[in-house]
Amino acid sequence: MVLEFPIATEKAINMVEKENKLTFVVNKRATKKQIKEELEKKYGVKVADVNTNITIKGEKRAYIKLAKGFLASDLAVKLKII
C-alpha cells in the first residue's frame, strides 16, 4: 500500500482550497510515479504533479496537485477531511 492516510491539518486544508493539492502520508519507499498511479486508480482523478518530502518525525509526505477539471475539494469531502 503506497498511500497510508490523508492529512487534515489547517495548512493541508488551505492547500486544498487555494492550490488544488492534497496531502498524504505515504510509504517511505514509494516513488512519485507509484503515488500518482495509486491515487489515479483508487479515486478516479488525474494527477498533474507530485512533490514529496520527509518530515522531522521521519514520515514521508506527498503533496499531490490534481489536473485541471478535477477538484481537490471534491476528493477531500469524499475522504472526509473537510
Backbone hydrogen bonds, N-H to C=O, Kabsch-Sander energy under -0.5 kcal/mol:
donor,donor_aa,acceptor,acceptor_aa,energy
4,E,2,V,-0.5
4,E,25,V,-2.4
5,F,25,V,-1.4
7,I,23,T,-2.9
13,I,9,T,-2.3
14,N,10,E,-2.1
15,M,11,K,-1.8
16,V,12,A,-1.6
17,E,13,I,-2.1
18,K,14,N,-2.9
19,E,15,M,-1.8
20,N,15,M,-0.6
20,N,16,V,-0.7
21,K,15,M,-1.7
22,L,64,I,-2.5
24,F,62,A,-2.3
25,V,5,F,-3.0
26,V,24,F,-0.5
26,V,60,K,-2.8
27,N,2,V,-2.5
30,A,27,N,-1.6
35,I,31,T,-2.3
36,K,32,K,-2.5
37,E,33,K,-2.6
38,E,34,Q,-2.4
39,L,35,I,-2.2
40,E,36,K,-2.4
41,K,37,E,-2.4
42,K,38,E,-2.9
43,Y,39,L,-2.2
44,G,40,E,-1.4
48,A,65,K,-2.7
49,D,65,K,-1.7
51,N,63,Y,-2.3
53,N,61,R,-2.0
55,T,53,N,-0.5
55,T,59,E,-3.0
58,G,55,T,-1.4
60,K,26,V,-0.7
61,R,53,N,-3.1
61,R,59,E,-0.5
62,A,24,F,-3.0
63,Y,51,N,-3.7
64,I,22,L,-3.1
64,I,62,A,-0.7
65,K,49,D,-2.6
65,K,63,Y,-0.6
66,L,20,N,-2.2
66,L,64,I,-0.5
67,A,46,K,-2.6
70,F,67,A,-1.8
72,A,70,F,-0.5
75,L,71,L,-1.5
76,A,72,A,-2.6
77,V,73,S,-1.9
78,K,74,D,-1.8
79,L,75,L,-2.2
80,K,77,V,-1.0
81,I,76,A,-2.6
82,I,76,A,-0.9
